[in-house]
Amino acid sequence: MQPSPALDKIVAQVPRNLSGVERHRLIADLVNQLPAQESDAMREVIHGFITAMDGKNASDVDMGGEGTRGHVWYRIYGDKKPDEATGPFSADQMDVLLQTLIMESQRKHLFERRNLDFSYRLDAEGKGYRFRADMYFDQDHLALNMRYITNKIRPFKGLELHPEVVKAVTLIYDSQGLTLVTGITGSGKSSTLDSMIDANNQTADGHIVIIGSPIETVHASKRCIVRHREVGRDVGSFKEGAIQALRQDPDIVVIGEMRDPETIMTGLEITDSGHKVFSTLHTASAVDSIDRIIGECPPIEQSRVRERLADTLKCVFSQKLVASTDGKRALTREVLLMNSSVRAAIKNNNTSEIYQMMHEGSAVGMNTMEQDLKRLVDARRISPDTAMSEANNKRRMEEILR
């Protein structure tokens, strides 16, 4: 797909000596002056790139800025590569194209914060597409990442959870407590969380409030009323959404991410009040997750937070997507399920003991990341080298593989 004359016309109207936000404000003014037909045509260029993700089995797309070399990049089964058939577009041309995707209020946020998280939806060829998007500044140009949200929810049974773990995460068995799904960006946290939400939506009569930044999967109400509140559009922040949820008669509150001490404390308070809470953290292991929550709080509060976390935490899933032998990716995870020994370790600030408890806890559904990687090696779904590369505890992984 090649640049259009209208696109080049706008680029030519931007003085070369104009830089920074003022440059992008001028581009915004020029885009706003375009006839609807021309702005729609530019938007369709981007739409063509992002709808192509479905056929390519791509999870993410990147465009804009000098670093893309004028092409659109797709992440397919974990590898991100340029599509040489796209473009080339100059960084100036892509600055214009990207501005056609967002509204004036979003531009204001982008120019003030130099970053904009948003959700994007379009209908094309009789199909609805949804994306989680992040637009940001890169060396004075605009860049965009979009993650494709398929809205295909993985069946809960496909998670292959132990019966005791199933009880911990479902409302019909346990009406309160905190469940965390953790991992680095791109580890499948949202997919796992969506499976758990859907399982509760199908089996319990209740009210689920989801607070996201942005909202990704939209869950149709089944046996539960499901509310979706997007940060920035429907509510000011995760903390505000969580506090407001308490006045909305929820059974389950889903906090998209515990990204700051205030949200962490609010999540614990909601759990304390007898509700079921699900959330995510960007941590690599279950023990790291516990340490992160405690460490995010002021030292004077940490003893109290240990007590509260030990009493309210139900389960931690820490997961990764690793390269599989079929050229795709396989899900591996460690599972921590709370019991009296784990609670005591948290309260006594002995979290280093928890790894061994997981290692020995298979009877109740616990396992370490290394044990699960060994399971995938035995099933020939991943190689021993991949297991060693992805292990959190290299020494223990080496022992297990012998």
C-alpha positions as CSV (number, residue, x, y, z in Angstrom):
1,M,0.0,0.0,0.0
2,Q,1.5,3.3,-1.1
3,P,1.3,6.9,0.2
4,S,-1.5,9.0,-1.3
5,P,-1.1,12.5,-2.9
6,A,-3.2,14.0,0.0
7,L,-0.8,12.5,2.5
8,D,2.2,14.1,0.7
9,K,0.4,17.4,0.5
10,I,0.0,17.6,4.3
11,V,3.6,16.6,4.9
12,A,4.7,19.4,2.5
13,Q,2.8,22.0,4.5
14,V,4.7,21.2,7.8
15,P,7.8,23.5,8.0
16,R,11.0,21.5,8.5
17,N,12.2,23.8,11.3
18,L,9.0,23.1,13.3
19,S,9.5,20.4,16.0
20,G,8.1,18.9,19.1
21,V,4.5,19.0,20.1
22,E,3.9,22.2,18.1
23,R,4.7,20.3,15.0
24,H,2.2,17.6,15.8
25,R,-0.4,20.2,16.7
26,L,-0.1,21.7,13.3
27,I,-0.4,18.2,11.7
28,A,-3.6,17.7,13.8
29,D,-5.0,21.0,12.5
30,L,-4.2,20.0,8.9
31,V,-5.8,16.6,9.4
32,N,-8.9,18.2,10.9
33,Q,-9.3,20.4,7.7
34,L,-9.3,17.4,5.4
35,P,-12.5,16.5,3.6
36,A,-14.0,13.4,5.2
37,Q,-13.3,11.3,2.1
38,E,-9.6,12.0,2.3
39,S,-9.2,11.5,6.0
40,D,-11.2,8.2,5.7
41,A,-8.9,7.0,2.9
42,M,-5.8,7.7,5.1
43,R,-7.4,5.9,8.0
44,E,-8.1,2.9,5.8
45,V,-4.4,2.6,5.1
46,I,-3.8,1.9,8.8
47,H,-7.0,-0.3,8.9
48,G,-5.5,-2.5,6.2
49,F,-2.3,-3.0,8.2
50,I,-4.1,-4.0,11.4
51,T,-6.8,-6.2,9.9
52,A,-4.1,-8.1,8.2
53,M,-3.0,-9.4,11.6
54,D,-5.9,-11.9,11.6
55,G,-4.6,-13.7,8.6
56,K,-1.0,-13.5,9.6
57,N,-1.7,-15.0,13.2
58,A,0.1,-11.8,14.5
59,S,-0.4,-10.7,18.1
60,D,1.1,-7.2,17.7
61,V,1.8,-4.7,15.0
62,D,4.2,-1.7,15.2
63,M,4.5,1.3,12.9
64,G,5.8,4.8,12.8
65,G,9.1,6.4,13.8
66,E,12.5,6.1,12.2
67,G,13.2,2.7,13.8
68,T,10.7,0.8,11.6
69,R,12.6,1.7,8.4
70,G,9.4,2.8,6.8
71,H,7.6,-0.6,7.1
72,V,5.0,-2.2,9.3
73,W,6.3,-4.8,11.8
74,Y,4.3,-7.8,13.0
75,R,4.9,-10.1,15.9
76,I,4.1,-13.7,14.8
77,Y,4.6,-16.6,17.3
78,G,6.9,-14.4,19.4
79,D,9.1,-13.1,16.6
80,K,8.8,-9.5,15.4
81,K,9.7,-8.8,11.8
82,P,9.0,-6.1,9.2
83,D,6.6,-6.8,6.3
84,E,8.6,-5.5,3.4
85,A,5.4,-5.4,1.3
86,T,4.2,-2.4,3.4
87,G,5.3,1.0,2.5
88,P,7.9,2.3,2.6
89,F,6.4,5.3,4.5
90,S,8.5,8.1,5.8
91,A,8.3,8.9,9.5
92,D,6.6,12.2,8.5
93,Q,3.9,10.4,6.5
94,M,3.3,8.0,9.3
95,D,2.9,11.0,11.7
96,V,-0.1,12.1,9.6
97,L,-1.6,8.7,9.2
98,L,-1.5,7.9,12.9
99,Q,-3.3,11.1,13.8
100,T,-6.3,10.1,11.7
101,L,-6.9,7.2,14.2
102,I,-7.5,9.3,17.3
103,M,-10.0,11.9,18.4
104,E,-9.2,15.5,19.5
105,S,-9.5,14.6,23.2
106,Q,-7.0,11.8,22.7
107,R,-4.6,14.1,20.9
108,K,-4.7,16.5,23.8
109,H,-3.8,13.6,26.2
110,L,-1.0,12.4,23.8
111,F,0.5,15.8,23.5
112,E,0.5,16.4,27.2
113,R,1.7,13.0,28.4
114,R,3.7,12.0,25.3
115,N,1.8,8.7,25.5
116,L,-1.7,7.5,24.9
117,D,-3.2,4.1,25.9
118,F,-6.5,3.4,24.2
119,S,-8.7,0.7,22.8
120,Y,-9.6,0.7,19.1
121,R,-12.5,-1.0,17.3
122,L,-13.4,-1.3,13.7
123,D,-15.8,-3.3,11.5
124,A,-14.5,-4.5,8.2
125,E,-15.8,-7.1,5.8
126,G,-18.6,-8.1,8.2
127,K,-16.2,-8.7,11.1
128,G,-15.5,-6.7,14.2
129,Y,-11.9,-6.2,15.2
130,R,-10.6,-4.9,18.6
131,F,-7.2,-3.8,19.6
132,R,-5.3,-2.5,22.6
133,A,-3.2,0.4,21.4
134,D,-0.3,2.5,22.7
135,M,0.7,5.6,20.8
136,Y,3.9,7.4,21.9
137,F,6.7,9.8,20.8
138,D,9.9,8.4,19.4
139,Q,12.6,10.9,18.5
140,D,9.9,13.6,17.8
141,H,7.8,11.2,15.6
142,L,4.7,9.2,16.5
143,A,4.9,5.5,16.9
144,L,2.2,3.0,17.5
145,N,1.9,-0.5,18.9
146,M,-1.4,-2.4,18.6
147,R,-2.2,-5.7,20.2
148,Y,-4.9,-7.8,18.5
149,I,-7.7,-8.8,20.8
150,T,-9.3,-11.9,19.2
151,N,-12.3,-12.1,21.7
152,K,-11.8,-15.8,21.5
153,I,-11.8,-16.9,25.1
154,R,-9.8,-20.0,25.9
155,P,-12.0,-22.6,27.5
156,F,-11.4,-22.7,31.2
157,K,-10.9,-26.5,31.1
158,G,-8.0,-25.9,28.7
159,L,-6.1,-24.4,31.6
160,E,-5.9,-27.9,33.0
161,L,-6.0,-26.7,36.6
162,H,-6.0,-29.0,39.7
163,P,-9.5,-29.3,41.3
164,E,-8.3,-27.4,44.4
165,V,-7.0,-24.5,42.3
166,V,-10.4,-24.5,40.4
167,K,-12.2,-24.1,43.7
168,A,-9.9,-21.2,44.7
169,V,-10.7,-19.2,41.5
170,T,-14.4,-19.8,41.1
171,L,-17.1,-17.9,42.9
172,I,-19.4,-20.9,43.5
173,Y,-16.7,-22.5,45.7
174,D,-15.0,-19.5,47.2
175,S,-16.7,-16.1,47.4
176,Q,-13.7,-14.0,48.4
177,G,-9.9,-13.7,48.1
178,L,-7.3,-12.3,45.8
179,T,-6.1,-14.2,42.7
180,L,-3.1,-12.9,40.8
181,V,-2.0,-13.7,37.2
182,T,1.5,-12.5,36.7
183,G,4.2,-12.5,34.0
184,I,6.1,-10.2,31.6
185,T,4.4,-8.3,28.8
186,G,3.2,-10.8,26.2
187,S,3.0,-13.8,28.5
188,G,-0.7,-14.4,28.0
189,K,-1.9,-12.9,31.3
190,S,-5.0,-11.4,29.8
191,S,-6.0,-14.7,28.1
192,T,-5.7,-16.6,31.4
193,L,-7.6,-13.9,33.2
194,D,-10.4,-13.9,30.6
195,S,-10.8,-17.7,30.9
196,M,-11.3,-17.3,34.7
197,I,-13.8,-14.5,34.2
198,D,-15.7,-16.5,31.6
199,A,-15.8,-19.5,33.9
200,N,-17.4,-17.5,36.7
201,N,-19.7,-15.8,34.2
202,Q,-21.0,-19.2,33.1
203,T,-21.3,-20.8,36.5
204,A,-22.3,-18.2,39.1
205,D,-25.2,-15.8,39.5
206,G,-23.6,-12.5,40.3
207,H,-22.0,-9.2,39.3
208,I,-18.6,-8.8,37.7
209,V,-16.9,-5.4,37.4
210,I,-13.9,-5.2,35.1
211,I,-11.6,-2.2,35.3
212,G,-9.1,-2.1,32.5
213,S,-6.6,0.3,30.8
214,P,-7.8,-0.2,28.2
215,I,-10.6,-2.8,28.2
216,E,-9.5,-5.7,26.1
217,T,-12.0,-8.6,25.9
218,V,-15.6,-7.6,26.2
219,H,-17.5,-10.3,28.1
220,A,-21.2,-10.8,27.2
221,S,-23.3,-11.1,30.3
222,K,-24.3,-14.7,30.8
223,R,-25.2,-15.8,34.4
224,C,-23.5,-12.7,35.7
225,I,-24.0,-9.0,34.9
226,V,-20.6,-7.9,33.5
227,R,-19.6,-4.3,33.6
228,H,-16.6,-2.9,31.7
229,R,-15.0,0.3,32.9
230,E,-12.1,1.7,30.9
231,V,-9.6,3.9,32.7
232,G,-9.6,7.4,31.1
233,R,-13.0,6.9,29.4
234,D,-15.3,5.5,32.1
235,V,-13.3,6.1,35.2
236,G,-10.3,8.2,36.2
237,S,-7.9,5.5,37.5
238,F,-7.7,1.9,38.6
239,K,-7.9,3.1,42.2
240,E,-11.0,5.2,41.6
241,G,-12.7,2.3,39.7
242,A,-11.9,-0.1,42.5
243,I,-13.3,2.2,45.2
244,Q,-16.4,3.0,43.2
245,A,-16.9,-0.7,42.5
246,L,-17.6,-1.3,46.2
247,R,-20.8,0.9,45.8
248,Q,-21.9,-1.1,42.8
249,D,-22.8,-4.4,44.6
250,P,-20.1,-6.5,42.9
251,D,-19.3,-10.2,43.6
252,I,-16.1,-10.1,41.6
253,V,-13.8,-7.1,40.9
254,V,-11.2,-7.4,38.2
255,I,-8.4,-4.8,38.4
256,G,-6.6,-4.9,35.2
257,E,-3.2,-4.2,36.7
258,M,-1.8,-3.5,40.2
259,R,0.6,-0.9,39.0
260,D,1.0,1.4,42.1
261,P,0.8,1.2,45.9
262,E,-2.6,2.9,46.0
263,T,-4.1,0.4,43.7
264,I,-2.5,-2.5,45.6
265,M,-3.9,-1.2,48.9
266,T,-7.3,-0.7,47.4
267,G,-7.3,-4.2,46.0
268,L,-6.5,-5.6,49.4
269,E,-9.2,-3.5,51.0
270,I,-11.8,-4.8,48.5
271,T,-10.8,-8.4,49.3
272,D,-10.9,-7.6,53.0
273,S,-14.5,-6.5,52.6
274,G,-15.5,-10.0,51.4
275,H,-15.2,-9.8,47.6
276,K,-13.4,-11.8,45.1
277,V,-10.7,-9.9,43.3
278,F,-8.6,-10.8,40.3
279,S,-5.6,-8.7,39.1
280,T,-2.3,-8.9,37.2
281,L,1.3,-8.0,38.0
282,H,4.4,-7.7,35.8
283,T,6.5,-10.1,37.8
284,A,8.3,-13.3,36.8
285,S,7.4,-15.7,39.6
286,A,4.9,-16.2,42.4
287,V,7.5,-15.3,45.1
288,D,8.5,-12.2,43.2
289,S,4.8,-11.2,43.1
290,I,4.4,-11.4,46.9
291,D,7.7,-9.5,47.4
292,R,6.6,-6.9,44.8
293,I,3.3,-6.2,46.6
294,I,4.9,-5.8,50.0
295,G,7.9,-3.8,48.6
296,E,5.6,-1.3,46.8
297,C,4.2,-0.2,50.1
298,P,6.0,2.3,52.5
299,P,8.2,0.5,55.0
300,I,6.1,1.6,57.9
301,E,3.1,-0.2,56.3
302,Q,4.8,-3.4,55.2
303,S,4.2,-5.4,58.3
304,R,0.5,-4.7,58.1
305,V,0.4,-5.5,54.4
306,R,2.1,-8.9,55.0
307,E,-0.7,-9.8,57.4
308,R,-3.4,-8.6,55.1
309,L,-1.9,-10.3,52.0
310,A,-1.4,-13.6,53.9
311,D,-5.0,-13.5,54.9
312,T,-6.6,-12.5,51.6
313,L,-4.3,-14.1,48.9
314,K,-5.8,-17.3,47.4
315,C,-3.7,-18.1,44.3
316,V,-0.9,-16.9,42.1
317,F,-0.3,-17.9,38.6
318,S,3.0,-16.8,37.1
319,Q,3.3,-17.7,33.4
320,K,5.4,-17.4,30.2
321,L,4.9,-18.2,26.6
322,V,7.9,-20.1,25.4
323,A,9.1,-21.2,21.9
324,S,7.7,-24.6,21.1
325,T,9.0,-27.4,18.9
326,D,6.3,-26.8,16.3
327,G,7.5,-23.2,15.7
328,K,4.7,-21.6,17.8
329,R,4.6,-21.0,21.5
330,A,3.6,-23.0,24.5
331,L,2.2,-21.8,27.8
332,T,4.1,-22.7,31.0
333,R,3.3,-21.5,34.5
334,E,3.9,-22.0,38.1
335,V,1.0,-22.1,40.6
336,L,1.0,-21.1,44.2
337,L,-2.1,-22.0,46.2
338,M,-2.4,-20.6,49.7
339,N,-2.2,-22.9,52.8
340,S,-1.2,-22.4,56.4
341,S,2.5,-22.9,55.7
342,V,2.5,-20.3,52.9
343,R,0.6,-17.8,55.0
344,A,3.1,-18.3,57.9
345,A,6.0,-17.7,55.5
346,I,4.5,-14.4,54.3
347,K,3.6,-13.2,57.7
348,N,7.1,-14.0,59.1
349,N,8.8,-12.4,56.1
350,N,10.2,-15.8,55.0
351,T,9.0,-15.8,51.4
352,S,12.2,-17.5,50.2
353,E,10.7,-20.7,51.7
354,I,7.7,-20.6,49.4
355,Y,9.6,-22.0,46.3
356,Q,10.2,-25.3,48.1
357,M,6.5,-25.4,49.2
358,M,5.4,-25.1,45.6
359,H,7.9,-27.8,44.6
360,E,6.4,-30.2,47.1
361,G,2.8,-29.1,46.7
362,S,1.7,-31.1,43.6
363,A,-0.9,-33.0,45.6
364,V,-2.9,-29.7,45.9
365,G,-2.1,-28.4,42.4
366,M,1.0,-26.4,43.1
367,N,4.2,-26.5,40.9
368,T,7.2,-24.4,40.2
369,M,8.0,-23.0,36.7
370,E,10.9,-25.4,36.4
371,Q,8.6,-28.4,37.1
372,D,6.2,-27.2,34.4
373,L,9.0,-26.6,31.9
374,K,10.1,-30.2,32.6
375,R,6.5,-31.4,31.8
376,L,6.7,-29.7,28.4
377,V,10.2,-31.2,27.7
378,D,8.8,-34.7,28.6
379,A,5.9,-34.1,26.2
380,R,8.4,-33.0,23.5
381,R,6.6,-29.7,23.2
382,I,9.8,-27.7,24.0
383,S,13.5,-28.5,23.9
384,P,15.7,-28.8,26.9
385,D,17.6,-25.8,25.8
386,T,14.4,-23.7,25.8
387,A,13.6,-25.0,29.3
388,M,17.0,-23.9,30.6
389,S,16.7,-20.5,28.8
390,E,13.2,-19.8,30.3
391,A,13.8,-21.2,33.8
392,N,13.7,-18.8,36.7
393,N,15.9,-21.1,38.8
394,K,18.6,-22.3,36.4
395,R,20.3,-24.6,39.0
396,R,17.1,-26.3,39.9
397,M,16.2,-26.7,36.2
398,E,19.5,-28.3,35.5
399,E,18.9,-30.8,38.4
400,I,15.4,-31.6,37.1
401,L,16.6,-32.2,33.5
402,R,19.3,-34.7,34.5
